[in-house]
Amino acid sequence: MIAKILKPRDTDQSGDTIVEVLLAIAIMALVLAGSYAITSRSLQQGISAREHTEAMYLLQSQIETLKFRQQLSDSTSFKAFEGLSTKNFCLNPKSNGPSDTTNSWAPMPNTDTTFPKVAAAPNPGYNPACRDTTEKYYLNISVPATYSPTGAVPPPSYWITVRWIRIGSADQVEQSQIYYRF
């Protein structure tokens, strides 16, 4: 038994060479890098989908608020929405009616709707009330020029827009828009 232990090893035995080990490490690195890239892209798509979903909720909120105002306002006061000098505004969805003194019933004008090019420079022309509670999304309702081929007065129509700067980007502007006509 001791003779077996002390017996010299055969030189025919071979283990993994350094080349094989390096090749295995390179293959593992490629697999891990590919997994990371796929996971990262999937996460970005999930964040983008969440942002667009939040924007759609804000658009729907502005449409519902616009419809609510149209139903509760007389025709003269609702025409004031179309007669704004800037033609750009947003609505406070918390307002309960024309007599609500806490939350403004009237449209809140946006004087400059050009969107900031970087996240660190918010646009002073956007009414602060026209930003959502997270201050990420900019809301705007615009009254486009109306066209009627028959010459009749067309029903009021509105462009409702939500803009934001993507998470993970300092300058990539995203937006969602809905055209709404009564």
C-alpha positions as CSV (number, residue, x, y, z in Angstrom):
1,M,0.0,0.0,0.0
2,I,2.8,2.4,0.9
3,A,4.5,1.4,-2.3
4,K,1.5,2.5,-4.2
5,I,1.4,5.9,-2.6
6,L,5.1,6.5,-3.2
7,K,5.0,5.2,-6.8
8,P,5.7,8.0,-9.3
9,R,2.7,9.2,-11.3
10,D,2.2,8.4,-14.9
11,T,3.1,11.2,-17.3
12,D,0.2,10.2,-19.5
13,Q,-2.3,11.8,-17.2
14,S,-3.3,15.2,-18.3
15,G,-5.4,18.0,-16.7
16,D,-6.9,21.1,-18.2
17,T,-4.4,23.3,-19.9
18,I,-4.3,27.0,-19.5
19,V,-5.8,27.5,-23.0
20,E,-8.8,25.4,-22.1
21,V,-9.4,27.3,-18.9
22,L,-9.1,30.7,-20.7
23,L,-11.5,29.5,-23.3
24,A,-14.1,28.4,-20.7
25,I,-13.7,31.8,-18.9
26,A,-14.2,33.6,-22.3
27,I,-17.4,31.6,-23.0
28,M,-18.8,32.3,-19.6
29,A,-18.0,36.0,-20.0
30,L,-19.9,36.1,-23.3
31,V,-22.9,34.3,-21.8
32,L,-23.0,36.7,-18.8
33,A,-22.6,39.8,-21.0
34,G,-25.4,38.6,-23.3
35,S,-27.6,38.0,-20.3
36,Y,-26.9,41.4,-18.9
37,A,-27.6,43.1,-22.2
38,I,-31.0,41.3,-22.5
39,T,-31.9,42.1,-18.9
40,S,-31.0,45.7,-19.3
41,R,-33.0,46.1,-22.5
42,S,-36.0,44.4,-20.9
43,L,-35.8,46.8,-17.9
44,Q,-35.6,49.8,-20.2
45,Q,-38.7,48.6,-22.1
46,G,-40.6,48.1,-18.8
47,I,-39.7,51.6,-17.7
48,S,-40.8,53.0,-21.0
49,A,-44.1,51.1,-20.9
50,R,-44.7,52.4,-17.4
51,E,-44.0,56.0,-18.4
52,H,-46.4,55.7,-21.4
53,T,-49.1,54.2,-19.2
54,E,-48.8,57.0,-16.7
55,A,-48.9,59.5,-19.6
56,M,-52.1,57.9,-20.9
57,Y,-53.7,58.1,-17.4
58,L,-52.9,61.8,-17.3
59,L,-54.3,62.3,-20.9
60,Q,-57.5,60.5,-19.8
61,S,-57.7,62.6,-16.7
62,Q,-57.5,65.8,-18.8
63,I,-60.2,64.5,-21.2
64,E,-62.5,63.6,-18.4
65,T,-61.9,67.0,-16.7
66,L,-62.6,68.7,-20.1
67,K,-65.9,66.7,-20.5
68,F,-66.9,67.5,-16.9
69,R,-66.3,71.2,-17.5
70,Q,-68.3,71.1,-20.7
71,Q,-71.2,69.4,-19.0
72,L,-71.3,71.8,-15.9
73,S,-70.5,75.0,-17.7
74,D,-72.9,77.2,-19.6
75,S,-72.0,77.7,-23.3
76,T,-70.6,81.2,-22.6
77,S,-68.2,80.2,-19.9
78,F,-67.1,77.0,-21.8
79,K,-66.3,79.2,-24.9
80,A,-63.7,80.9,-22.7
81,F,-61.7,77.7,-23.0
82,E,-61.4,78.3,-26.8
83,G,-61.0,82.0,-26.4
84,L,-57.7,81.9,-24.5
85,S,-55.1,84.2,-25.9
86,T,-52.4,81.6,-25.7
87,K,-54.5,78.7,-27.0
88,N,-52.5,76.5,-24.6
89,F,-53.7,75.5,-21.1
90,C,-54.4,72.7,-18.7
91,L,-57.2,71.9,-16.3
92,N,-57.2,71.1,-12.6
93,P,-58.9,67.7,-12.2
94,K,-59.5,68.4,-8.5
95,S,-62.0,71.3,-9.1
96,N,-65.6,70.5,-8.2
97,G,-67.3,73.2,-10.2
98,P,-67.4,76.9,-11.1
99,S,-68.0,77.8,-7.5
100,D,-65.0,75.9,-6.2
101,T,-62.7,78.5,-4.6
102,T,-59.9,76.1,-3.6
103,N,-59.2,74.5,-7.0
104,S,-59.4,76.6,-10.1
105,W,-62.2,75.8,-12.5
106,A,-60.9,78.1,-15.2
107,P,-58.3,76.9,-17.7
108,M,-54.7,77.5,-16.5
109,P,-52.7,79.0,-19.4
110,N,-49.3,77.8,-20.5
111,T,-47.5,80.8,-22.1
112,D,-44.6,78.8,-23.6
113,T,-45.1,75.2,-24.5
114,T,-41.6,74.5,-25.9
115,F,-40.3,71.7,-23.9
116,P,-37.0,71.9,-22.0
117,K,-34.2,70.1,-23.7
118,V,-32.6,68.9,-20.5
119,A,-34.1,67.6,-17.3
120,A,-32.3,70.1,-15.1
121,A,-33.9,73.1,-16.9
122,P,-37.7,73.2,-16.3
123,N,-39.6,75.4,-18.6
124,P,-40.8,78.6,-16.8
125,G,-43.5,79.0,-19.5
126,Y,-45.3,75.9,-18.2
127,N,-47.8,76.8,-15.5
128,P,-46.7,74.9,-12.4
129,A,-50.3,73.6,-12.1
130,C,-49.8,72.0,-15.5
131,R,-47.2,69.5,-14.2
132,D,-48.2,66.3,-12.5
133,T,-47.6,65.7,-8.8
134,T,-44.2,64.1,-9.5
135,E,-43.3,67.1,-11.6
136,K,-42.1,64.7,-14.3
137,Y,-44.9,65.2,-16.8
138,Y,-45.8,68.4,-18.6
139,L,-49.5,68.7,-19.5
140,N,-50.9,70.9,-22.2
141,I,-54.2,71.2,-24.0
142,S,-54.2,73.3,-27.2
143,V,-57.0,74.5,-29.3
144,P,-56.1,73.9,-33.0
145,A,-57.4,76.1,-35.8
146,T,-60.8,74.7,-36.8
147,Y,-61.7,73.8,-40.3
148,S,-65.1,73.0,-41.8
149,P,-65.5,72.3,-45.5
150,T,-69.2,73.2,-45.3
151,G,-68.7,76.5,-43.5
152,A,-70.7,75.3,-40.5
153,V,-69.2,75.9,-37.0
154,P,-67.4,72.6,-36.2
155,P,-67.6,71.2,-32.7
156,P,-64.7,72.2,-30.4
157,S,-61.6,70.1,-30.7
158,Y,-58.5,69.8,-28.6
159,W,-55.0,68.4,-28.7
160,I,-54.1,67.0,-25.3
161,T,-50.3,66.5,-24.9
162,V,-48.2,65.0,-22.2
163,R,-44.4,65.4,-22.4
164,W,-41.6,64.1,-20.3
165,I,-37.9,63.3,-20.3
166,R,-37.2,59.6,-20.3
167,I,-35.7,58.0,-17.2
168,G,-32.0,57.4,-17.8
169,S,-31.8,60.1,-20.4
170,A,-31.0,63.8,-19.8
171,D,-32.3,65.0,-23.2
172,Q,-34.6,62.4,-24.8
173,V,-38.1,63.8,-24.8
174,E,-41.1,61.5,-25.1
175,Q,-44.7,62.5,-25.6
176,S,-48.2,61.1,-25.9
177,Q,-51.0,63.0,-27.6
178,I,-54.7,62.6,-28.1
179,Y,-56.9,64.6,-30.4
180,Y,-60.3,65.0,-28.8
181,R,-63.5,66.4,-30.4
182,F,-66.8,66.9,-28.7
